[in-house]
Amino acid sequence: MIPTAGLPDVVEWDVRNWGVALEFWTRHSHLDLGSCDALEIGSRHGGLSLWLAQQGARVVCSDLGPPSEVARRKHADAGVAHRVRYQRIDGTRIPYVGQFDLIVFKSVLGGIGRPADRAAQARAVAEMHGALKPGGELFFAENLVASPVHQFLRRRFVEWSASWRYVAIDEMREFLAPFSEIAYRTVGLVGVFGRTSGQRALLGALDRALLDALVPERWRYVIVGVARK
């Protein structure tokens, strides 16, 4: 696990809630991350590739386009650039079969499914399954449909929300059906509503300390998990 001070470089947004993924993955994985061949799908600024490389993994940092300069700088500044290589990969057409010990993604399926392409989301998860070695693992963190309040506020204030296909918990279970074992949890209710990093940290702490235990699973807005092939 990386120190808390490094979480913004890895998680980037609503760190209190999305950062739960790192704790959950580490606790439920059977892999030795230090000896893994790993692939990050939809890397954007390379945060999860940074985290994996810091654990000693050899990582393919991928996205539809070339790696961002932010990603390259993060990896270089952390001294792990030698463990990372960059590749353009469409998550619905992964050009590997049985190659990786570990595949990881965060907040990717919603974009793959835009505007209303559930089949593309299912295909992406199937492609990840195919690219894993037997016994390999998928680490995932994804935006959920969440509560009626989340849905209303997205429509009202998030310009791109109409083109993003948020997944339901039952859909995630269906997508992950080819895997032999699945462990997951959901987190986050009000952390997403913070307008600044400080507000999100405060609200995320409230989620972790109290609200996650009080509200129904289907109202939380992030699902994190580990699926084993």
BAPAVO-369671 format. One record per residue: x negated, y negated, z of N, C-alpha, C in turn. Coordinates in steps of 0.001 Angstrom, whole numbers, plus 500000, padded with zeros to 6 digits. Each point is the difference from the previous one (the first is absolute). Layout:
N
XYZXYZXYZ/...
REM end
This chain:
229
499156501196500000500844498804500000499124498760500000/500401498989499214499242498761499984500398499133501174/499144499072500429500369499110501079501202499141499616/500775499573501016501184499189499746499660498753499206/498839499415500242499612498779499299499930500201498501/499802501249499519499910500252498573501317500333499346/501073500112500779501277500423499441500548499066498930/499885498677500127500532499150498927499380500283498631/498730500372499951499380500334498718500562501288499419/500439500900500863500517501289499560501494499927499712/500756499465500945501462500042499947500580498765499323/499393498855500237500280498737499316501246499269500467/501069500685500355501257499298500276500785500755501069/500625499262500946500730500597501133499160501137500592/498831499622500469498987500964500429500497500886501133/500792499446500908500480500793501138500809501201499552/500832499824498980500849501100499552499307500889498973/499454499395498946499344500820498982498739500669500554/499364499388500995498812500604500598500270501308500709/501275500263500332500377501288500593499595501148499082/500006499736498693499646501054499039498630500596500298/499011499152500293498646500500500231499958500905501217/500692499609501060500066500828501207500676501332499693/501117499930499290500773501207499705499215500944499107/499398499463498939499231500846499085498870500705500732/499269499263500806498858500577500706500456501101500951/501104499777500670500484500958500995500540501284499361/500591499891498807500683501153499404499206500690498896/498867499434499615499216500611498932499149501150500520/499801500990499137499087501106500282498662499818499272/499859498907499301498808499784499189498872499355500800/498785500261499563498835499246500452499816498865499003/500443498806500365499971498888499050498592499684499524/499021500306500817498622499711499642499464500834498861/500710501075499632499527500850498902501010500083498860/500967499104499980501090500058499029499661499341498671/500556500558498943500150499300498732501414499450499989/500132498678499944501299499353500189500346499093498828/501295499795499810500531499105498972501017499073500641/499820498689499814501030499039500387500771499582498755/501328500147500059500884499600498915500556498610500309/500038499138498978500561498659500184499237499185501010/498685499940499851499135499470501058500130498502500218/500363499255498957500066498529500078498650499448500466/499867499647501288498746499429500491499127501028500715/500270501289499799499072501034500439499908500237501491/501041499648500755499926500133501453499868501427500490/500813500896499438499929501394500462498724500674499511/499516499603498832498700500502499546498892499562500958/500097498772500491499043499517500998500029500875501240/501195500253500513500141500810501215499428501405499800/500338500633498885499500501353499748498490500018499829/499464499032499270498549499944499819499299499771501328/500603499230500891499424499796501326499972501298500807/500912500911499686499978501301500678498982500956499371/499431499608498864499008500824499323500502500694498759/501279499781499634500563500654498813499423499402498721/500025500801498942499689499536498653501335499663499340/500168498761499540501323499500499648500059499489498567/501063500400499291500381499358498751501070498972500353/499679498735499796500901498879500289500693499641498695/501313500261499902500665499869498707501218499096500064/500320499447498831501223499232499804500267499965498505/501131499409499613500311499918498575498972499158499251/499501498965500657498999499136499392498639500216500624/499040499189499626498655500117500587500027499589501462/499005500412500781499966499622501419499906498486500153/500655499500501030499922498563500254498621499645500550/499636498742499819498742499523500576500041500072501522/501196499845500570500144500136501452499597501398500438/500443501019499256499654501379500339498497500226499929/499402499574498914498551500193499849499230499303501120/500439498789500339499311499247501052500162500673501359/501217500477500300500227500710501266499044501183500133/499929500795498955499193501218500064498515499669500097/499579498978499275498589499596500061499660499422501371/500858499124500515499728499368501295499960501020501131/500779501070499866500025501037501036498884501015499833/499231499888498923498891500924499777500418501384499550/501193500108499367500486501323499586500205500097498487/499530499000499252500238499995498555499425501244499321/498956500574500560499398501190499398500899501235500123/501018499925500851500933501123500153501281499818499194/500097498891499266501235499662499292499720499842498507/500856500610499191499987499696498574501414499585499594/500100499288498899501244499348499609500514500595498693/501318500143499924500587500592498797501425499489499815/500383499780498743501383499670499694500810501297499936/501010500107500837500832501203500018501462499597500168/500847500528499132501446499899500136500443501126500930/500668499653501088500395501012500974500947501046499468/500652499739498870500887501004499399499276500869498983/498706499705499773499194500796499055498572500113500537/499834500669501091498677500117500622499155500993499202/498831499596499510499228500840499088499100501014500713/500484500581501078499240500991500757500936501123500429/499455501193500068500738501156500517499115500706501015/500502500197501204499265500728501027498657499405500339/499886498678499997498708499336500119499692499478501399/501020499549500742499755499215501206500425500735501279/499225499742501056500388500472501329501116499130500574/500009498727499582500896499032500600500430498965498968/501297499689499994500531498879499233500764499112500971/499874498689499813500624499057500929500656498872499214/501155499553500502500617498803499425500796499262501056/500170498708499766500780499127500882500804499035499154/501327500007500202500900499065499320499797500041498491/500160501179499427499773500209498571501256500496499284/500761500883500619501131500623499312501059498985499597/500197498963500799500987498989499644499702499340498674/498710499732499753499605499413498730500107500988498852/499625501254500242500101501036498976501453500200499592/500917499837500938501414500235499730500756498810499459/499311498885499778500731498813499538500463500161498570/501225499506499667500951499419500939500893501046500678/500208501152499358500903500999500579499620501394499512/498701500298500041499492501235499402499583500988501086/500979500655500569499726501007501034499151501136499440/500233500373498751499259501106499389498506499697499950/499645498733499747498585499637499959499363500152501371/500726499664501049499485500171501357499765501477500301/500975500833499647499841501442500220498823500544499196/499856499517498766498898500453499141498650499606500579/499910498804500561498738499558500592499584500899501154/500939500348500871499665500879501118499611501382499491/500681500475498963499637501289499414498604499960499393/499631498878499375498661499845499443498941500014501110/500302499354501113499071500016501128499827501417500532/501100500727500103499926501395500439499089500799499074/500175499805498692499194500741499039498523499645500036/499686498762500367498602499562500018499252500430501255/500732500529500986499365500458501238499502501437499872/498930500284500705499534501377500144500984500772500884/500016501336499935500784500765500972499572499632501426/500969499708500851499693499561501352499715498520500122/499977499290498865499782498559500025501182499265500603/499790498745500324501027499239500707500308498687499296/501257499594500110500470498705499550500304499147501221/499326498866500113500313499009501030500881498937499331/501165499740500571500887499028499364500568499012501009/500272498795499491500696498954500746500818499223498973/501293499896500225500869499431498968501128499184500619/500468499004499248501141499183500393501300500789499863/500826499919501031501285500678499999501145499043499702/501143500566499648501223499221499808500309499188501256/499852500618501174500129499340501302501441499561500279/500149499035500898501315499633500536500768499091499040/501316499835500217500760499040499193499436498578500092/499443499638501145499413498662500143498784499859499093/499132501018499970498848499968499093500473499854498548/500995500781499642500478499980498625500559498626499621/500748499381500892500567498677499732498897498951499860/499050500004500935498954498985499979499065500167498805/499767501226499590499206500204498781500699499367498806/501300500269499846500748499433498878499989498476500039/500024499459501201500125498546500162498667499267499847/498919500610500483498751499247500105498805500595499254/500059501258499573498853500634499338500272500066498503/499312499180499232500302499853498578499893501302499231/499001500806500343499756501218499225500749501213500538/500796499830501062500628501167500635500976500715499073/500633499263499081500966500621499104499344501001499059/498705499834499737499300500907499089499229501087500744/499999499940501332499267500980500809500978501079500438/499669501272499782500922501063500405499574500572501352/500646499529501059499718500489501347500522501430500130/499248500839500699500385501405500131500709500237501324/500839501036500013500652500458501223499206501163500583/500179500259501276499271501085500659500301501332499325/501267500257499692500367501262499358499333500142498630/499859498894499287499312500058498706498535500367500180/499353499423500995498606500353500253499867501485500287/500912500540500782499956501441500271500136500799498703/500881499562499130500171500700498720498736499900499148/499431498814499904498780499821499207498881500910500508/499935500176501311498912500754500628500278501495500105/501116500456499449500388501409500129498940500992499516/499183499688498976498985500976499562498898500246501032/499846499139500981498948500166500991500402501046501038/499007500675500556500283501085500949500323499492501397/499436498844500379500239499425501321500134498489499882/500915499435500770500204498553499993500209499523501427/499303498935500374500237499326501273500146498519499699/501009499354500595500177498576499743500655499322501193/499921498676500030500758499181500929500350498689499317/500989499308500528500363498692499487499733498950501066/499652498797499570499660498920500930500483498674499429/500149499010500888500183498627499584501442499582499787/500402498962500708501311499402499797499875498504499727/499408499261500933499964498540499866498636499450499590/498953500833500016498674499504499638499953499391498618/500782500547499094500028499528498617500558498586499880/500718499524501013500654498703499898499096498830500382/498819500271500521499085498913500351499535499234498775/499916498684500113499577499170498880498498499774499979/499340500199501130498548499844500086499419501285500577/498689500157499898499364501201500549500195500067501508/499980498852500667500215499981501435501404500435500372/500994499513499256501374500407500259500187501493499748/499414500494498906500131501423499696499328500855501067/498872499537500531499324500740501063500874500069501249/500627498879500343500862499968501183501231500882499817/500662499866498852501192500793499742499653501475499824/498854500270499384499566501383499860499714500643501338/499445499229500927499775500514501350501327500327500683/501019499170499751501329500277500540500566501287499409/499803500193498701500420501256499377499356501192500694/498687499932500151499263501133500552500377500260501459/500176498929500773500236500145501439501438500383500330/500955499586499167501395500154500400500932500446498876/500019499259498912501075500177499029499950501328499255/498786500508499715499913501283499293500702501120500767/500019499887501305500642501035500823501504499807500107/500498498822499623501408499684500212500855500099498748/499409499721498824500821499931498792499960501336499256/501024500289499191500011501248499225498815500075499038/499544501205499763498873500222499087500229499341498648/501226500081499497500283499493498654499952498483499912/499997499284501127499922498545499984498567499488499915/499024500819500312498609499546499981499533499885498554/499018499154499782499702499656498608498737500626499434/499238500759500805498787500661499517500040501477500372/499668500842499050499814501418500267498529500342499764/499384500691500956498609500443499873499965501502500210/499062500682499341499962501440500189498802500671499356/499932501295500269498980500885499432500724501204499407/499688500313498739500557501185499353498847500886499538/500074501284500332498910500934499679500426500920498867/499135500147499006500305500864498849499885501471500377/
REM end
